Every structure is written in C-alpha cells, then in structure tokens.
Amino acid sequence: MMNSIGIIPARYASTRFPGKPLVQIKGKSMIRRVYEQASQARLQHVLVATDDERILAEVQSFGGNVVLTGSHHQSGTDRCFEAYTLFNQPCEFIINIQGDEPFIQPEQINLVIDLFSSPATQLGTLVKKISNQAELFNPNSPKVILDNRQQAIYFSRHPIPYVRGVEPEHWLERHTFYKHIGIYGYRADILEQITQLPPSDLELSESLEQLRWLQNNFRIATALTTQENIGIDTPEDLEKILVKED
C-alpha cells in the first residue's frame, strides 16, 4: 500500500463566514466532521493544517492530528506543503481535502488515491458530469476539458468548450461537460515543485490555481465521480443543508 497523507487546510478568517471550521453541525464542529470522513478513506495519516489556535484546540480536543502553519499562504496547496514538512514523516503522495465539505465521501478520496497507482501521475483531482444549465453557466463552479487519457487540458469558470452553431440552452444535449470537484492529490516531489512557481497569467485571469500547474507543463490526472460535493461558503449554505438533512 502506498504511504499517503490527507491534509485538511482550515483557516479561521473567511470573508463570507468567519470561524467556519468551528461551526457546529448537529453536535460536531465542521472540521471534526471533515476529519472523521477523511479518516474512513484509505489514507495512512490525516492531518489538519490551520493558522489559528482556536481550530488547533478544537482538533486536539477530539484527538485529531493538527499542525499550526503560517497565516501568509495564498492557497490551500501552499498550506498543505508547509503542513507536510512540519509533519516530518515521508509520504509518497498528499491529498488536499477541503475543510468546508463536512459531507465529503471517503469513496471520493479513494478515487484520487487510486490515480496514484500509476507512477506517471503527478497531480490528481476529480470531475463530475454537468447535468443542468445553472451548473454549466455558474462561474463559481469551474469547468474542465479532458484529453483521451482523462488528463485535464484546461479549467475555466466559463463553459468550455464553446459549441458552435448551437444555442447555449441546447449545449448539454450536444456535448458532455464536466465540472471540477475541488480535491487535489500531489506526488510529494511535485507538491514541492509547484509551490515554488510564481502565479501565472492564466491563473490570475480565472482565479484558479491549477492553471499555474498546467501552464508550467505539469499533468493533472482526473477521476470521474458521480457524487455531489456540498461545500459551505456562507451561513446560508449551512442553513440550507441543515434543513435538507432534517
């Protein structure tokens, strides 16, 4: 079995939802729920990476592994790399698990892990078929196009590809579109390399960090999931989920 670690970046500061990792969801904090879901996947280690003492204390209170990282990181990827170096145990690959997805399925994490059974895999992520117009044209839901080996070619907040000669409301009938699910896997040596790269113009244009990797000729393998991920960005998102769960 490959030696792997799942790292959950968790910041306290959030413009739309400060203190989000500590919010209670049916008697457990959000960060605890993510940690427990990740612990059911085929990972050798699970680790929370935070820049806040309150989150550190919460993870310690339920016996989880946690490290305190700097507050200067521009992305979860950068925080993951610092956390991995602080963990100080060599792993073959690292899975970056979003700290605001308390209902992430262990099977989804395992799909990313399985991508690394190929020695050629540098980076991995998940994609899901888009089934409705709202999703296709939602700029907060990045789209991805793939080559014949299921490697990512490009990510965009705009629907891609453009279906020429067809009205946009009929695009889903003519082409299979994919959206990106925000979980990443990195081979350890590749994670170190990509954190040294300066932001690229495509990344800055779309505000998608994975474009920096593609623009620097790194390859991103993808696996197809049929499960929907539920991210919580605002208090309203949480309220909707709690109502649905009830």
Buried (B, 14 or more C-beta within 10 A) or exposed (E): EEEBBBBBBBBBEEEEBEBBBBBEBEEEBBBBBBBBBBBBBBBEBBBBBBBBEEBBEBBEEEEBBBBBBEEEBEBBBBBBBBBBEEBEEEBBBBBBBBBBBBBBBBEBBBBBBBBBEEEEBBBBBBBBEBEEBEBBBBEEBBBBBBEEEBBBEBBBBEBBEEBEEEEEEEBBEEBEBBBBBBBBBBBBEBBEBBBEBEEBEBBEEBEBBBBBBBBEEBBBBBBEBEBEBBBBBEEEBBEEBEEEEE
